[in-house]
Each structure stands twice: as C-alpha cells, then as structure tokens.
C-alpha cells in the first residue's frame, strides 16, 4: 500500500501563495489519476484538482485560474501551487488517487487569514 505524506501548508494572508507537496512512499507511475482534496471545518471532503499520467488536469470551479496541480513521477510527488488564496480556501488538504482511494495521509493545514 502506498503511503502519502502531505506538506507545505501554513498560515497565509489573503492574496498569498503556497505550494503543497505530496510524497508517495513508492512509485505513482502506475496510478493514472492523482488528486488534491480538501476538507474545511464542518464540511465534507471535496476533490479540488486532479491530474492524469498524461498531464491532463481538471479543477473545481472555485479554484480554476488560481490553483495548478502537477506531478513528478520520477520523484513520486504531486504538487499543488495555490495562488491568490482566499479565506474560503482554509482547509486541511490531502492528496490521494481519484477513484479507488488509498489510505489517507495526515493532510496539511492551510489557513488563509489576515
């Protein structure tokens, strides 16, 4: 079973940027679609961005034009570049497969506040 470790979160002011990383314990080359999910307090976890092995990406409307997902199969890592952050982006962010899920990592907290 692949273990996932997310990092890169923190406290940032509105309009700021963060880059999240998700390190997998072994190769993600065979995983066609990886995604970044988030869970805000009192809300269900939602998929915000995903990427195929071929580099095709998709985003939930609320983050389009602000977030960019990428993957480096050689490093077994998936990234999420987040720009123009808003308070409503505050959540714990997780990465995982899209479809049949792996075990969840601990996530990384993103707090957007002045």
N, C-alpha and C positions, 0 to 999 in steps of 0.2 A: 504494500500500500504506500502510495506517495504521501509524504508529509509536506505540509505547506506552512511557510513562515512568512508573515507579512511584516513590513517595517516601513518607516518613513513618515508616519503620521505626526501630528503635533498641533500646537495652537498657532493660528494664523489670523491676521486681520482680514476683514472683507476686502476682496480685490487681490489678495495674495495668491501665492502658488505653493504647491507641494508636489513632490514626486514619490509615489508609493512603489515599493518593490515587493515581489512575492517570489521567494526562493523555494523551489521544489527539491525534495531530498534525492530524487533521481530524474531520469530523462522525461521530459514532457513532449518529446518529438512525436510520440505516437498518439498524443492527445490532440484531436482535431481542433476542438474549440475550448478556449480558456476564457474566463470572465472575471470581472471585478463586481462584487456585490457590496451593498451597504445596508446597515440597519440602524435607523435613528431610534431614539428613545420612544417607546410606546408604539412603534410601527413595525410592520413586517419587513423581513429582509427582501431587498429588491436587487435585481441584476441591472447594473448601470452601463456596462460596456463589455463587449466580447470581441474575440479575435480568433480567426481560424489559422491553421498552419500556413495557409497561403497568404496570410496578411489581410484578409478581408475583415473589416471592423464594422461594428454597429453600436449605437448608443441610445440610451433612453432620451427622450426629448429634452428633459430638464438639464442635461449636461452637454448636449450637442454644441459644438463650437468652443467648448471650454475644456473638455477632458480629451485626452488622447491615450489610447491603450496601445501597447506594443509588447512584443515578446522576443526573447533571445534564446532560442532552443539550445544553443551551444553552452549557455550559462544556466540553463534550466530556470529561467527567470521571466516573469511577466511584470510589466511596469504600468503605472497609471500616472500620467502627467496631468495635474489639475491646475488650471489657471482661472483667474477671475472668480475666485471662490466666494461663495455666498453663505450667510448663516444657515440657510436650509441645507447646505451640504454637510453640516455637522452630523457625524455618524461614526460607527465602527465599520471599517472597510475590510473586506475579506476577498481572497481570490479562491477560485475553485473551477472545476470543469463546468461546462454547460451541458446539461443532460443528466447522466448518472453521476451523482456527486461523489467526491472523495470525502474523507473526514475533514471537518472544518479546522482551520488553524485558529490561533488566538485572536486574530484580527489586529488592526492598528487604528487607534482613535484619532479622528480628525475633528478638531474643534475650530469653527470659524466665528470669531467674536472680536469686537473692538474693546 
